[in-house]
């Protein structure tokens, strides 16, 4: 399916009041697009802050609930599992729901889940609440990406998706370090209360700025489920699930790597989070631009890039300067995010919502897989720095999935 055809398919779900049938008339004004992207990015900022702040606060959470740091890492996996399950289930169940309404419901659930996480009385209840809070994550980003992409020309879709994801990457630069700092200085529960408030603000922004839409003709749960019958969708999701677990294997334990391997003070953890955030923002902007030029080239190139920088991380983590550099470079690997999201739009045909939402399920499978494997190598005595080697292996395996997708693509072009 061509990019223009895909964009037209996405546009079908947006209520267009114009009577002009020309292609330009179907697109809203630049100000409308900017306000919508701002509202959607605010949700990404809240989600990103909530998802990544816990990684810098794991030692604090472990102390509060009297568990080990690797055990505390299970709440990261619980959240990721919520995303994995929630994205496809919500996408199917909400197939006949207007996207604006769905976005409002998803962000409200996210806000309430974070506020309740801040007052969880036990480690078990905290883990359950993190699972519940993760449920709307993937569906929100997937639907937000579809809404953003539908409002711009086809050749600018990846950049529109990248602007929505900018909320996520800015969260790693500002939201996560700030909540980590105040969480360490005051109480880690403050971080989740803050994220809950951001979620409520996002609900208001979506209410005011995201236009009302109508459900696409013929939308149904059965049609959405058809996404999983398409090999390219499954392969693209596999690339994300396997190939990008390395970022999370490394980053899940960055606090302990900073203090116990590089022997830096606890205050340096916030600096590492900032460096990671700068890298993610740079990768998001550059990756969005590259993806509009070459989707497959951006995806394949980022996997090779990850192998190199994650290996370098393990080899040099004991050096504070090299640790900072490698954390930045690993963050740049987020360049693949907009590319994979846009790739799913190309191969999803009429099952756009489920395919788009499942992208974040795949990334959170990578999150859970990376955190789990990283915890295993640490428990086996290889040290926190060995998480980079785990990431490099996962990226290498992701290349095999990418090769299968590329081979299928070439066959379909020559058929």
GINOR-V693648 format. One line per field, one symbol per residue. ss: DSSP state (H for helix, E for strand, - for the rest). phi: phi as a letter, one per 40 degrees, with the letter a starting at -180 (. if undefined). psi: psi as a letter, one per 30 degrees, with the letter a starting at -180 (. if undefined). A space follows every 50 residues. Layout:
ss->???
phi->???
psi->???
//
This chain:
ss->--HHHHHHHHH------------------HHHHHHHHHHHHHHHHHHHHH HHHHHHHHHHHHHHH---HHHH-HHHHHHHHHHHHHHHHHHHH-----HH HHHHHHHHHHHHHHHHH-----HHHHHHHHHHHHHHHHHHHHHHHHHHH- ---HHHHHHHHHHHHHHHHHHHHHHHHHHHHHHHH--HHHHHHHHHHHHH HHHHHHHHH-----------HHHHHHHHH-HHHHHHHHHHHHH-HHHHHH H--HHHHHHHH------HHHHHHHHHHHHHHHHHHHHHHHHHH-HHHHHH HHHHHHHHHHHHHHHH---HHHHHHHHHHHHHHHHHHHHHHHHHHHH--- -HHHHHHHHHHHHHHHHHHHHHHHHHHHH----HHHHHHHHHHHHHHHHH HHHHHHHHHHHHHH-
phi->.ccccccccccdcbcbccccccccccccccccdccccccccccccccccc ccccccbdcccccccfbccdcccccccccccccdccdcccdccbdbbccc ccccccccccccccccccbccbccccccccccccdcdccccccccccccc bbcdcbcccccccccdcccccccbdccccccccccbaccdcccccccdcc ccdcccdcbcccbbcccgcaccccccdccbdcccccccdccccbccdcdc cdbccccccbbcfccdcccccccccccccccccccccccccccacccccc ccccdcdcccccdccbcccdccccccccccdcccdcdcccccdcccbcfc bcccccccdcccccccccccccccccccccgcgccccccdcccccccccc ccccccccccccccc
psi->kleeeeeeeefffkjjfkfkgleeffklleeeeeeeeeeeeeeeeeeeee efefefgeeeeeeeghlleeeffffeeeeeeeeeeeeeeeeefgegkkee eeeeeeeeeeeeeeeeefgkfleeeeeeeeeeffefdeeeeeeeeeeeef glleggeeeeeeeefeeeeeefeeeeeeeeefeeedkffeeeeeeeeeee eeeeeeeefklkllkkkgkleeeeffegfjeeeeeeeeeeeefgfeeeee ffgeeeeeefefhlleffeeeeeeeeeeeeeeeeeeeeeeefejeeeeee eeeeeeeeeeeeeefgffjeeeeeeeeeeeefffffeeeeeeeeeeffcg heeeeeefefeeefeeeeeeeeeeeeeeefgflffffeeeeeeeeeeeee eeeeeeeeeeeeef.
//
